[in-house]
Amino acid sequence: MKSSTEVLYDYLISMLGVPYKYGGNNRLTGLDCSGLVIDFKKAEGKLPFVFDTNAQGLYDHFTRTGSKIRLVPQFGDLAFYGKDLNTGIIHVAICLTTTLMIEAGGGNSSTRDLDTAKINGAMVRIKHINFRKDYLTVIGG
């Protein structure tokens, strides 16, 4: 029998290739970065069913509820990207290991349909946590 961590890992891996869609919150029609994280955190039981926000809102929520900055990422932790932690967070991803994350990335506010996502290669994918130059921090999930 699989552990809950293994089940959650498999759930995330099943998202690979889901197209990026700005504002997307459904794996059938597309996900953006916060949509992927919210879906995962709901499956993990760490967010209420009716929760919705952006990357900055996720950082604010989890820091308010006691999540702490981690020096060594663990599975399920959240990696945040942008200009600053107070008002400049523009991207969020889920840590798979100490060095790898899964993200809905490669798109932007113009990525609103499947064709644009395909052209841009925008989808749920695995990258190195430091792949982006605007990395800010990881907090415990």
N, C-alpha and C positions, 0 to 999 in steps of 0.2 A: 504494500500500500504506500502511496506517495505521501510525503509530508505536505503541509500547507504551503511551505516555501516552494517545493517542487511544482505543485499545482499552479501557484501564482507565476512562477517562471515560465511554465509551459503556456499559460494564458498570454503572457506578454509576447512570447516567441510566435504565437499564433497570429499576432497582429502584424508581423513583418510583411511589408508589401502593401498594406492598406494605404490607399492614396491620401496625400495631404490635401486638406481643404480648409481654407481660412475660416475660422469660426466653427469648424466641424466638430461634432461630438458623437458621431455614430460610425462604427466600423464598417457599416454597409455602404455609407455614402461619403465617408472621408472624415479624417481627424486632423485637428491642429495639435500643437504641443500640449496645451492645457487640456484639450479634450481627451487625449491619450492618458495623461496623468490622472485626470479626474475619473475616467473609466476604471483605471487600475486601482486607485485608492478606494473607490466604491466597492470593487470586488474584494479588496483586502479588508474592508470593513472599517476604514479610517475616515470616510467621508459619508455624510448622509445622502440618501438617494436623490434628493432634490437640490443638490449643490451644483453651482456653476459659477465660474470666474475665469480670469486670465492668469498668466504666469505670475504677475505681481501679486494678485489676490491669493494665489496658492502659497507664495512665500509668506505673505502677511498672516494668512490663516494658520499655517503650520508653526510659525514662530510664536504666535499668540497662544497656541495650544501646547507649547512646551518642547517642540522639536529643537534640537541643538545642532550647531555647526559641527561637522565631522571632518577630521583631518584625513581619515582613511575611509573612503566610501564603502558601504555595505549594500547588499541586494535590497532594493526597495527604497533606498535613500533618493532624495531629489537633488539634481544638479541645476543650478540657476545661472543664467547668462544675461548680460546687458551692461548698462553704464554704472549703476550703483544699486545697492540693496534697498534704499528707501523708496525710490520712485522710478527707477530705471530698469527694472527687470523686464526683459522682452521674450525670454525663452526658458523653457523648463524641460528636463528630461529625467528618466528613471535610471538609476544605477543598476547595472546587472552584476558587475564585479567591482574590484577596486580600480579598474582602469577603463571599463566599457560601460556605455549607456545605450539605452534604446530611446529613440526620439521620433516624433513626427516632424520631419524637417525637409528642407530644400525648397520650401514655398514661402510665399509672403501674402500680403493682403490682396494681391491680384490673382492668387491661386484659388479660384472658386468653383472650378469644374474639373472633371476627370481628364479632359484633353490637356488642359494647362498643366496639371500635375504630371502627366506623362511626359510632356515636352521638357519640363524642368527636372524630371527625375525626383519629384517631391513625393515622399512616402514615409511610412514608418520603417526605420532602418537602425542598424547598430553602428555606432561610431565610438571613437576614443573620447573619454570625458573631456580631454583638453583639445579636442578637434576644433572648437571655436575659439577665436582669439579673445572673446569677451566673457570668458568664464569668470564667475564671481565666487561661488561657494557651493558646498554640498551640505544639506541638512538631513538629519535623521528622519526617516519616513515613518 
